[in-house]
């Protein structure tokens, strides 16, 4: 899966049961920094096609997943491998920072 919207209902299958590393961007429509990092996340989805899953969770539409992972600030990007959180980034950062964290999971 390239860039996809993950929901409370699909999170288990999309993220926790993925056989490849997963980057999940927790965001909201009203969040300025989320809009800044959105295009970067989309580029990563293209760059890592077939190597990793890149997903987005709208925290307003999917509060259960956000609450389960203690998301208090957005954007928060969680990196999963084998169903476990292996890294985390809070706030907008350059693409290279996220790529480095993702590369470490491949």
N, C-alpha and C positions, 0 to 999 in steps of 0.2 A: 504494500500500500504506500503510495506517495503521501501527499498531504491529505489528511482526512479529518473530519469532525468526529471526535469520540464523545460518547454520551455516557450518562450514568448506566444506561442499559447495555452498552457495548464495551465499556472499559475493560471488563474482565477478559473478554475475548481479544480485543484489539491490542491491549497492552500487556496484561499480566500473563497471558498465555502465548505471547509472541515468541517465535524461535529465533528472532534477531533482535538486536538492541532497539530500544524505542526512546524517542525524545517526545515529551508531551509539553506543549505550550498551554499553560492555564492563562486565559485572557478574558477580557470583556469589551464590548463594543464602545463603551464610554471612556476607556482607559487610553490616554495619550501615549505613554510609553509602549503599550501593547501594539498600537498602530505603527509605531516606529520599528518594532522588531518583527512585525508580521511579514514584511517582504523578505527579511533575512531567513525566517523559518521556511518560507515558500522556496527560497533558493536551496536551502539545505535538503528539502524534500526531493528536489530534482537531482541534486548532487549525490545523494545517498540512495537513490532508487535501486532497489534490489539488495541493498546492504543493511538498511535500517528502516524502521517505520517512524514516520514523523506525523504526530497527531496534534490536534488542537482541542481543548476543552473550554467551552464558554461557561465561565463560573456562574453566571446568572441563570443560565438555562439548565445547568447540571450541578446543583449545589451539593449533592451527596458525595460525588467524587472529590470535589474541592475540599469539603469538610473532612473526609476520610484521610486526606493527606495533609491536613493542617495548613491549607493555602490561606495566608493572611494578606499577602501583598501580591500584586500582579504587575507586570508579567512574572510568573514563576515558571521555570522550565525544569522539569524533572527528567532524569535519564534513568531508564530501567534496563536491566539485563536479567534474564531468567526470572522475571516477575518481581524483582527486588529493586528498590531505588539504589543506584550506585553513585549518583552525582546530582547536584542541584545548582541552579543559577537563578538568583532573584534580581530582577531589573533588566533593563535593556543593555546589551553589550554588543561589541562588534562580532561579525560572523566568524572571524578566526577563533574567538574564544569558544564559541559553541562547537565549531568543527573540531577543535582540539579535544574537547570533552567527549564528543561523539566518537572520534577516532580511537580514543583510549578504550572504548567498549567493543571495538570490532575485532 
